[in-house]
Amino acid sequence: MLDIVTDRTDRSERDCDLDCKLLEESGLLDVTSYCASARLNRGAQAARHYLLDGWRAGLEPSRGFDGSFLYTY
């Protein structure tokens, strides 16, 4: 058997932290707008929420971003 993990649900915290940093620095995440639409408390980790849960719920990282074209990937 191959010992290759194909399911990304067991991502390391380091991987998740790096992805969050990349999203935050990309300019694609409007924290205020995203937190309002996701009904997150002030100070919530918006990038982490979007990457782990928000995209599955159909939330976008900002009002000007339409990520539906990415769903097939």
C-alpha distances in whole Angstrom, upper triangle without the diagonal:
4,6,9,12,13,16,19,20,19,21,23,27,27,26,28,31,31,30,33,35,34,36,39,40,39,42,40,41,44,44,47,46,43,44,46,44,41,44,43,45,47,45,41,38,39,36,33,35,34,31,29,32,34,33,31,35,36,38,39,39,43,45,45,41,40,36,36,35,32,30,29,26
4,6,9,11,14,16,18,17,19,20,24,24,23,25,28,27,27,30,32,31,32,35,36,36,39,37,38,41,41,44,44,40,41,44,42,39,42,41,43,44,42,39,36,36,33,31,32,32,28,27,29,32,30,29,33,34,36,36,36,40,42,42,39,37,33,33,32,29,28,26,24
4,6,9,12,14,16,14,16,17,21,21,20,22,25,24,24,27,29,29,30,33,34,34,37,35,35,39,38,42,41,38,39,42,40,37,40,38,40,41,39,36,33,33,31,28,29,29,26,25,27,30,29,28,31,33,34,35,34,38,41,41,37,36,32,32,32,28,27,26,23
4,6,9,11,13,12,13,15,19,19,17,19,22,22,21,25,26,26,27,30,31,30,34,32,32,36,35,39,38,35,36,39,37,34,37,36,38,39,37,34,30,31,28,25,27,26,23,22,25,27,26,25,28,30,31,31,31,35,37,37,34,33,29,29,28,25,24,23,20
4,6,8,10,9,10,12,16,17,15,16,20,19,19,22,24,23,24,27,29,28,31,29,29,33,32,35,35,31,32,35,34,31,33,32,34,36,33,30,27,27,24,22,23,23,19,18,21,24,22,21,25,26,28,28,28,32,34,35,31,30,26,26,26,22,21,21,18
4,6,9,10,11,14,17,18,15,16,20,19,18,21,23,22,23,26,27,27,29,27,27,31,31,34,33,30,31,34,31,29,32,31,33,35,33,29,26,26,23,21,22,21,18,17,19,22,20,19,22,24,25,26,26,29,32,32,28,27,23,23,22,19,18,17,14
4,6,7,9,12,15,17,14,14,18,18,17,19,22,21,21,24,26,26,28,26,26,29,28,31,31,27,28,31,28,26,28,27,30,32,30,26,24,23,21,18,19,19,15,14,16,19,17,16,19,21,22,23,24,27,30,30,27,25,22,22,22,18,17,16,14
4,5,6,9,12,13,10,11,14,15,13,15,18,18,18,21,23,22,25,23,22,25,25,28,28,24,25,28,26,23,26,25,27,28,27,23,20,20,17,15,16,16,12,11,14,16,15,14,18,19,20,21,21,24,27,28,24,23,20,20,20,17,16,16,13
4,6,9,11,13,11,11,14,15,14,15,19,19,19,21,23,23,25,23,22,25,24,27,27,23,23,26,25,21,24,22,25,27,25,21,19,19,17,14,14,15,11,9,12,15,14,13,16,18,19,21,21,24,27,28,25,24,20,21,22,18,17,18,16
4,6,9,11,10,10,14,15,14,16,19,19,20,22,24,24,27,25,24,27,26,29,29,25,25,28,27,24,26,24,26,28,25,22,19,20,18,15,16,17,14,11,14,18,18,17,20,22,22,23,23,27,30,31,27,27,24,24,25,21,20,21,19
4,7,8,6,7,10,11,11,13,15,16,16,19,21,21,24,22,21,24,23,27,27,23,24,27,26,23,25,23,25,26,24,21,17,18,15,13,15,15,12,10,14,17,17,17,20,21,21,22,21,25,28,28,25,25,22,23,24,20,19,21,18
4,5,5,6,9,10,11,12,14,16,17,19,20,21,24,23,22,25,24,27,28,24,24,28,27,24,26,24,25,26,23,20,17,18,16,13,16,17,13,12,16,19,19,19,22,24,23,24,22,26,29,30,27,27,24,26,27,23,23,24,21
4,5,5,6,9,10,10,12,14,15,16,18,20,22,22,20,23,21,24,25,22,22,25,25,22,24,21,22,22,19,17,14,16,14,11,14,15,12,12,15,18,19,19,22,23,22,23,21,24,28,29,26,27,24,26,27,23,23,25,22
4,5,5,6,9,10,11,12,14,15,16,18,21,21,20,23,21,25,26,23,23,27,27,24,26,23,24,24,21,19,15,17,14,12,15,17,14,14,18,20,20,21,24,25,24,23,21,24,28,29,26,27,24,27,27,24,24,26,23
4,5,5,6,9,10,11,12,14,15,16,19,19,18,21,21,24,25,22,22,26,25,23,25,23,24,24,21,19,15,16,13,11,14,15,11,12,16,18,17,19,22,22,22,21,19,22,26,26,23,24,21,23,24,20,21,22,19
4,5,5,6,9,10,11,12,14,15,18,17,16,19,17,21,22,18,19,22,22,19,22,19,20,21,18,15,12,13,10,7,11,11,8,9,13,14,15,16,18,20,18,18,16,20,23,24,21,22,19,22,22,19,19,21,18
4,5,5,6,9,10,10,12,14,17,16,15,18,16,20,21,18,18,22,22,20,22,19,20,19,16,14,11,12,9,8,12,13,10,11,15,16,17,19,21,22,20,19,17,20,23,24,22,23,21,24,25,21,22,24,21
4,5,5,6,9,10,11,12,15,15,15,18,17,21,22,19,20,24,24,22,24,21,23,22,19,17,13,14,11,10,14,14,11,13,17,17,17,20,22,22,21,19,17,20,23,23,21,23,20,23,23,20,21,23,20
4,5,5,6,9,10,10,13,13,12,16,15,19,20,17,18,22,21,19,22,20,21,21,18,16,12,12,8,8,12,11,8,10,14,14,14,16,19,19,17,16,13,17,20,20,18,19,16,19,20,16,18,20,17
4,5,5,6,9,10,12,11,10,13,12,16,17,14,15,18,18,17,19,16,18,17,15,13,9,9,5,6,9,9,7,10,13,13,13,16,18,18,16,15,12,15,18,19,17,19,17,20,21,18,19,21,19
4,5,5,6,8,11,12,11,14,13,17,18,16,17,20,21,19,21,19,20,18,16,14,11,11,8,9,13,12,11,14,16,16,17,20,21,21,19,17,14,16,20,20,18,20,19,22,23,20,22,24,21
4,6,5,6,9,10,10,13,14,18,18,16,18,21,21,20,23,20,22,21,18,17,14,13,9,11,14,13,11,14,17,16,16,19,21,20,18,16,13,15,19,18,16,18,16,20,20,17,19,21,19
4,5,5,7,7,7,10,11,14,15,13,15,18,17,17,19,18,19,18,17,15,12,10,7,9,11,10,9,12,14,13,13,16,18,17,14,12,9,11,15,15,13,15,13,17,17,15,17,20,18
4,6,6,7,6,9,9,12,13,12,13,17,17,16,19,16,18,16,14,13,10,9,7,10,12,11,11,14,16,15,15,19,19,19,16,14,10,11,15,15,14,17,16,20,21,18,20,23,21
4,6,8,8,11,12,15,16,15,17,20,20,20,22,20,21,19,17,17,14,13,10,13,16,14,14,17,19,18,18,22,23,22,19,16,12,13,17,16,15,18,17,21,22,20,22,25,22
4,5,7,10,12,15,16,15,17,20,20,20,22,21,22,21,19,18,16,14,11,14,16,14,14,17,19,17,16,20,21,20,17,14,11,12,15,14,12,15,14,18,18,17,19,22,20
4,6,7,10,13,13,13,15,17,18,18,21,19,21,19,18,18,15,13,11,15,16,14,15,18,19,17,17,20,21,19,16,13,10,9,12,11,11,14,14,18,19,18,20,23,22
4,7,9,12,11,11,14,16,15,16,19,18,20,19,18,17,15,12,10,14,14,11,12,16,17,14,13,17,18,16,13,9,6,6,9,9,7,11,11,14,15,14,17,20,18
4,6,9,9,7,10,12,12,13,15,14,16,15,14,13,11,8,7,11,11,9,11,14,15,12,12,16,16,15,11,8,5,5,9,10,9,12,12,15,17,16,18,21,20
4,6,5,6,8,10,11,12,14,13,15,13,13,13,12,9,9,13,13,11,14,17,16,13,14,18,17,16,12,9,6,5,8,9,10,13,14,17,19,19,20,24,23
4,6,5,6,8,10,10,12,10,11,10,9,9,9,6,8,11,11,10,13,15,15,13,14,18,17,16,12,11,8,8,11,13,13,16,16,19,22,21,22,25,24
4,6,5,6,9,10,10,10,10,9,10,10,11,9,11,14,13,13,16,18,17,14,16,19,18,17,13,12,10,9,11,13,14,17,18,21,24,23,24,28,27
4,6,5,6,9,10,10,12,11,13,12,13,10,12,15,13,12,16,18,16,13,15,17,16,14,11,10,8,6,7,11,12,14,16,18,21,21,21,25,25
4,5,5,6,8,8,11,11,12,10,10,7,9,12,10,8,12,14,12,9,11,14,12,12,8,7,6,6,8,11,11,13,14,16,19,18,19,22,22
4,6,5,6,5,7,7,9,8,9,6,10,11,9,10,13,14,13,10,13,15,13,14,10,11,9,10,12,15,15,17,17,19,22,21,21,25,25
4,6,5,6,8,9,12,11,13,10,13,15,12,12,16,17,15,12,15,17,14,14,11,11,11,11,11,15,16,17,18,20,23,23,23,26,27
4,5,8,11,12,14,13,14,11,13,15,12,11,15,16,13,10,12,14,11,11,8,9,10,9,10,13,14,14,15,17,20,20,20,23,24
4,5,9,11,13,10,11,9,11,12,9,9,12,13,10,7,10,12,9,10,7,9,10,11,12,16,15,16,16,17,20,20,19,23,23
4,7,9,12,10,12,10,14,14,11,12,16,15,13,11,14,15,12,14,11,13,13,14,15,18,18,19,19,21,24,23,23,26,27
4,7,8,6,9,8,11,12,9,11,14,14,12,11,14,16,14,15,12,14,13,14,16,19,19,20,20,22,25,24,23,27,27
4,6,6,9,10,13,13,11,14,17,17,15,14,18,19,17,19,16,17,16,17,19,22,22,24,24,25,29,27,27,30,30
4,6,9,9,13,14,13,15,18,18,17,16,19,21,20,21,17,18,16,16,18,21,22,24,24,26,29,28,28,32,31
4,7,8,11,12,12,14,16,17,17,16,19,21,20,21,18,18,16,17,19,22,22,24,24,27,29,28,28,31,30
4,6,9,9,8,11,13,13,13,13,16,18,17,18,15,16,14,16,18,21,20,22,22,24,27,25,25,28,27
4,6,5,6,9,10,11,12,12,14,16,16,18,15,15,12,15,18,20,19,21,20,22,25,22,23,26,24
4,5,5,6,9,10,10,9,11,14,14,14,11,11,9,11,14,16,15,17,16,19,21,19,20,23,22
4,5,5,6,9,10,9,11,13,14,14,12,11,8,11,15,16,14,16,15,18,19,17,18,21,19
4,5,5,6,8,9,11,13,14,15,13,13,11,14,18,19,17,18,17,19,21,18,18,21,19
4,6,5,5,6,9,10,11,12,10,11,10,13,16,18,16,17,16,17,20,18,17,20,19
4,6,5,4,6,8,9,10,7,8,7,10,14,15,13,14,12,14,16,14,14,17,16
4,6,6,6,9,11,11,10,10,9,13,16,17,15,15,12,14,16,13,13,16,14
4,6,7,8,10,12,11,13,12,16,19,20,18,18,15,16,18,15,14,17,16
4,6,6,7,9,9,11,12,15,17,19,17,16,14,15,18,15,14,17,16
4,5,5,6,5,7,8,12,14,16,14,13,12,13,16,14,13,16,16
4,5,5,5,7,8,11,13,15,12,11,8,9,12,10,9,13,12
4,5,7,10,12,15,16,18,15,14,11,11,13,11,9,12,13
4,6,9,12,14,15,17,15,13,12,11,15,14,12,15,16
4,7,10,12,12,14,12,10,9,8,12,11,10,13,15
4,7,9,10,12,10,9,9,10,13,13,12,16,16
4,5,7,9,6,7,7,9,12,11,12,16,16
4,7,9,7,9,9,12,14,13,14,18,17
4,6,6,8,10,13,15,15,16,20,20
4,6,8,11,13,15,16,17,21,21
4,7,10,12,14,15,17,20,20
4,6,9,11,11,13,16,17
4,6,7,9,11,14,14
4,5,6,7,10,11
4,5,5,8,10
4,6,7,8
4,6,5
4,5
4
